[in-house]
């Protein structure tokens, strides 16, 4: 009786506090409500571009990988490169020249020199591969100066930043695209193809995440540790949800007939990063004294408007093999990617046994991979980086809706702050803001990936 009373008291208190949505979630501010009325249709109709002229911001490891891809893609040109480290700018310039292109102009005069680059009138797309805190201000600067923006993941770190990206994108008519490369993975796209063809029946559940031992990365003060470790020290939530959740969201039609309703997050104790610091640097080191808020394993359960559930795991602080824990389950069967790609389909697979997913390759390999596999062969992350860059240029050049738009960027990135709020509240449910303002109810097609469903007749083995 006491717990029931406390729950009613909590819900009443959060409602009176003006949170505006059930379960104590994050509401759209009153100012944003005035700026962003309800949407009746997809608001973007960009023009076709004869050539996509690109300004790159951030050409470290990942940014340089994108530079190499763009130099191989017809219909685009890198005209400017910006980085706070001048040698990186010079390296990217040399890559362009070696590929037979004009030397891009360089910008390396401090951390705000990207603004000077954005003022140019010969750039169509600003591509951002920088530390997370710069993603939103750089996207906003690009759009406010008339450019489309594409950013590495996550697009935003807070709900307020998500709304800011949407407001600026709609006001300027410029796209803001989150470059989620895992949406283009070979196995994930094959699974998506099978889902769209109805092969798993009606979807009911999925599992995904980012499970990657980053202890050394977060302690590398010559690399990402300079900025990434601070997030683990000061935040406790799913800090990197999009790699696993992006492909699953596409399978479940998120923003295109379905939407995330609410989430509940749990965090384990925080041990791994601290123990690593002691082991690698000694008990008397400053690393041994560092404290981390991030729990070693953060588990988030999402419920969709259509009734599916998704379990998302963030696990970056302990020894483990890499995984995105991809699993999709429907009324006719189940498929997974890790630790190996396996599938079980009622009427096809042997009873209670897994099969190799590639047994179905001839019928379900995604058309984009069939078309592009030879060109993507030597690109980063098994070729999926090349496919995502190709699709970006293809959309902008032909005036098409991009595979991932600003609403996708917002709803996936929102998991970061929403998971924090749930954990802080004692793992109470937290509802997702409706970034589409009702447009998610429209069954928009997924650009370039929509496969016409057909009726499946089982042939028992």
C-alpha positions, 0 to 999 in steps of 0.5 A, spaced: 500 500 500 505 504 501 509 503 494 502 504 491 501 511 495 508 513 493 507 512 486 501 516 485 504 521 489 510 521 485 506 521 478 501 527 481 508 531 483 511 530 476 504 532 473 504 538 477 511 540 476 509 541 469 513 536 465 507 535 461 507 528 459 506 521 462 511 518 467 515 524 468 518 525 461 521 531 458 516 536 455 517 540 449 518 547 452 513 553 451 517 557 446 518 551 442 511 549 441 510 556 438 516 555 433 514 548 431 506 547 430 504 540 428 506 537 422 501 534 416 507 532 411 514 531 411 516 539 410 523 538 406 523 539 398 530 540 397 533 542 390 537 537 386 545 539 386 549 538 379 555 537 384 555 536 392 560 541 394 563 539 401 566 542 407 569 537 412 570 539 419 574 534 423 579 530 419 582 525 424 581 518 423 573 517 422 573 524 418 579 522 414 575 515 412 570 519 410 574 524 405 577 517 402 570 515 400 568 522 398 574 522 393 571 516 390 564 518 389 562 521 383 558 527 383 561 531 389 567 535 391 571 537 397 572 544 397 574 546 404 577 542 410 577 544 417 581 542 423 584 545 429 590 541 428 594 543 421 597 537 420 590 533 419 588 539 414 594 538 410 593 530 410 586 531 407 588 536 402 594 532 400 589 526 399 585 530 394 590 532 390 593 525 390 586 523 387 587 528 382 582 533 385 583 541 386 587 542 393 581 544 398 582 550 402 584 549 409 582 552 415 585 551 422 585 557 426 583 555 432 576 551 434 571 556 431 575 557 424 569 552 422 564 559 422 569 562 417 568 556 413 561 556 413 560 563 411 563 561 404 558 561 398 561 555 394 559 549 399 552 545 399 554 540 405 558 541 411 560 534 414 562 534 421 566 528 424 568 532 431 568 530 438 560 530 441 559 537 444 561 540 437 556 536 433 550 541 434 553 548 434 556 546 428 550 543 425 546 549 427 552 554 424 552 550 417 544 550 416 544 558 418 549 559 413 544 555 408 548 549 408 546 542 409 549 538 415 551 531 416 554 529 423 557 523 426 553 520 431 550 522 436 547 528 433 545 531 440 547 530 447 540 533 450 533 533 449 534 541 448 539 540 443 535 535 439 529 540 438 534 546 436 536 541 430 529 540 428 527 548 429 533 550 425 533 545 420 525 546 419 526 554 419 532 554 414 529 548 409 536 545 410 537 537 412 540 535 418 543 528 417 546 523 422 551 519 419 549 512 422 554 507 418 551 501 422 544 502 418 548 500 412 552 494 415 551 488 410 547 483 415 543 489 418 541 491 411 539 483 409 535 483 416 531 489 414 530 486 407 527 480 410 523 484 415 520 489 409 518 482 406 514 480 412 519 474 413 519 474 420 511 475 421 509 481 425 515 484 429 514 483 437 521 484 440 528 486 438 535 487 442 541 491 440 546 496 443 554 498 443 558 493 447 565 495 446 571 495 450 573 502 450 577 502 457 584 504 453 580 509 448 578 513 454 584 513 457 588 515 451 590 522 452 593 523 445 586 521 442 579 520 444 580 520 451 581 527 451 574 528 450 570 522 451 572 520 458 569 526 461 562 524 459 563 517 463 565 521 469 559 526 469 554 522 466 550 515 467 546 513 462 546 510 455 551 515 452 552 511 445 545 508 443 545 509 435 549 504 433 545 498 435 538 502 435 539 505 428 538 499 424 532 496 429 529 503 429 528 502 421 526 495 422 520 497 426 518 503 422 520 508 427 518 515 425 514 512 419 508 509 422 511 507 429 514 511 434 518 510 441 513 511 446 517 510 453 523 507 456 526 505 462 533 504 464 537 501 469 545 502 471 550 497 474 555 499 479 561 503 476 568 499 476 571 497 470 574 504 468 577 505 475 580 498 476 583 499 469 586 506 471 589 502 477 592 497 473 595 501 468 598 507 471 599 504 478 595 505 485 599 512 486 597 515 479 592 520 478 588 515 474 587 511 480 583 517 484 579 518 478 571 517 479 566 515 474 559 516 474 557 511 468 555 504 470 559 499 467 552 496 464 546 500 462 540 497 460 534 500 457 528 497 455 524 501 450 516 500 448 514 502 442 507 505 440 505 499 436 507 495 442 514 492 440 519 492 446 527 493 444 532 492 449 538 496 448 545 495 452 551 500 453 557 496 455 564 499 454 568 499 461 570 492 461 573 486 457 569 483 452 568 482 445 565 487 440 558 486 439 552 490 437 547 485 440 543 485 434 537 481 434 530 481 431 524 477 433 517 476 430 511 471 430 514 467 425 521 467 427 528 470 429 534 472 427 541 475 430 548 477 428 552 476 434 556 472 436 555 469 429 549 471 424 544 466 425 536 465 423 530 461 425 524 461 421 518 456 422 517 452 417 524 453 414 529 451 419 530 445 423 526 444 429 529 448 435 535 450 431 539 456 428 541 456 421 547 460 418 543 467 415 547 467 409 543 460 407 538 465 405 543 470 401 540 468 394 533 471 396 534 476 401 541 480 400 539 487 400 539 490 393 544 496 395 549 491 397 548 487 391 549 493 387 555 497 391 559 491 394 565 491 389 565 499 390 565 498 398 570 493 398 576 496 401 572 502 405 572 502 413 568 498 417 567 492 412 564 497 407 558 500 410 562 507 411 562 507 403 555 506 402 552 511 407 557 516 404 554 514 397 547 514 399 548 521 402 551 524 396 545 520 392 540 524 396 543 531 395 544 530 388 538 528 386 533 532 391 531 526 394 529 525 402 535 522 405 535 515 408 536 518 415 533 525 417 533 530 422 527 527 426 531 520 426 537 524 428 533 527 434 529 520 436 535 516 437 540 521 440 534 523 445 535 516 448 542 519 452 538 524 456 532 520 457 536 514 460 539 518 464 533 521 467 530 514 468 536 512 472 536 518 476 529 517 478 530 510 480 529 507 473 522 510 472 519 510 465 520 516 461 516 518 455 519 520 449 517 527 446 514 527 439 519 530 435 515 529 429 509 533 432 504 527 430 507 526 423 510 519 425 503 516 424 504 517 417 507 511 413 512 514 410 517 509 406 524 508 408 528 512 402 532 507 398 530 501 402 523 500 401 522 493 398 515 491 396 512 485 401 510 479 398 506 473 401 510 467 403 508 460 403 513 455 407 516 450 404 518 445 410 524 441 409 
